[in-house]
């Protein structure tokens, strides 16, 4: 097996880098995990699940995940307004990755 030369490497062009750019941060992986387990989830339910997250922070993370086509925001025209979040097909394709992270954590937790 031939070893690659790090001098020629560019981490930013790797699939690993791209995946991390989509799910990086304190809350994004947790949001995705929550939706994987409980979708659809309303904003306030998500906030309770995440515990001490500010409205603005949660809203920003949800908007970024939506812009990256990992989640969908469904707004129901009623009073009071009802908004639910769920995974898109692309978001569901990340479930295998999140499951592997869960498996590793369960196997290595002390």
Secondary structure, 3 states (H helix, E strand, C coil): CCCCCHHHCCHHHCHHHHHHHHHCCCCHHHHHHHHHHHCCEEHHHHHHHHCCCCHHHHHHHHHHHHHCCCEEEEEECCCCCEEEEEECHHHHCCHHHHHHHHHHHHHHCC
